[in-house]
Amino acid sequence: MTYTYDIQFNDSANSNSKGFKLSFTQCEYYIKQHNGTNESYFAEYKGGTVSIVCNETNETVKEVAIL
């Protein structure tokens, strides 16, 4: 089975997901390219976390602090 992944933003009060259906590698690249910028939810969730979540299992497979 091929899994797809989404990106989810979290802080102590809120949570938003992008609704992506990307590969794990594509999600990692997206985070590396945009973390620390004002792109998407990165500015709003500074100090929170951004996670890669499997769409099929709902498992969080990687979590990174937002710069």
C-alpha positions as a Python dict, from the first residue, in 0.01 Angstrom:
ca = {
    (1, 'M'): (0, 0, 0),
    (2, 'T'): (122, 348, -84),
    (3, 'Y'): (69, 603, 188),
    (4, 'T'): (11, 975, 140),
    (5, 'Y'): (91, 1246, 389),
    (6, 'D'): (-46, 1581, 499),
    (7, 'I'): (110, 1871, 688),
    (8, 'Q'): (-48, 1984, 1014),
    (9, 'F'): (27, 2299, 1212),
    (10, 'N'): (-27, 2303, 1591),
    (11, 'D'): (13, 2535, 1887),
    (12, 'S'): (-143, 2536, 2233),
    (13, 'A'): (-473, 2679, 2103),
    (14, 'N'): (-516, 2589, 1734),
    (15, 'S'): (-458, 2330, 1466),
    (16, 'N'): (-473, 2351, 1086),
    (17, 'S'): (-385, 2106, 811),
    (18, 'K'): (-301, 2174, 449),
    (19, 'G'): (-508, 1888, 307),
    (20, 'F'): (-210, 1757, 109),
    (21, 'K'): (-181, 1407, -33),
    (22, 'L'): (196, 1408, -86),
    (23, 'S'): (481, 1164, -35),
    (24, 'F'): (673, 1179, 293),
    (25, 'T'): (974, 1323, 106),
    (26, 'Q'): (762, 1595, -55),
    (27, 'C'): (627, 1694, 289),
    (28, 'E'): (978, 1709, 434),
    (29, 'Y'): (1090, 1929, 145),
    (30, 'Y'): (790, 2162, 189),
    (31, 'I'): (871, 2209, 559),
    (32, 'K'): (1243, 2266, 493),
    (33, 'Q'): (1164, 2522, 221),
    (34, 'H'): (908, 2721, 419),
    (35, 'N'): (987, 2687, 792),
    (36, 'G'): (1086, 3031, 922),
    (37, 'T'): (900, 3215, 645),
    (38, 'N'): (556, 3375, 622),
    (39, 'E'): (437, 3107, 378),
    (40, 'S'): (104, 2943, 457),
    (41, 'Y'): (49, 2890, 832),
    (42, 'F'): (419, 2914, 929),
    (43, 'A'): (392, 3277, 1048),
    (44, 'E'): (72, 3217, 1247),
    (45, 'Y'): (210, 2911, 1427),
    (46, 'K'): (559, 3043, 1514),
    (47, 'G'): (665, 2873, 1837),
    (48, 'G'): (433, 2579, 1765),
    (49, 'T'): (498, 2266, 1564),
    (50, 'V'): (449, 2143, 1211),
    (51, 'S'): (389, 1770, 1164),
    (52, 'I'): (380, 1520, 883),
    (53, 'V'): (72, 1302, 930),
    (54, 'C'): (-17, 986, 737),
    (55, 'N'): (-356, 1028, 569),
    (56, 'E'): (-434, 658, 584),
    (57, 'T'): (-339, 582, 947),
    (58, 'N'): (-362, 932, 1101),
    (59, 'E'): (-20, 865, 1258),
    (60, 'T'): (216, 1159, 1315),
    (61, 'V'): (542, 1042, 1160),
    (62, 'K'): (754, 1356, 1208),
    (63, 'E'): (719, 1674, 1413),
    (64, 'V'): (934, 1987, 1380),
    (65, 'A'): (940, 2313, 1578),
    (66, 'I'): (830, 2615, 1373),
    (67, 'L'): (1104, 2877, 1360),
}
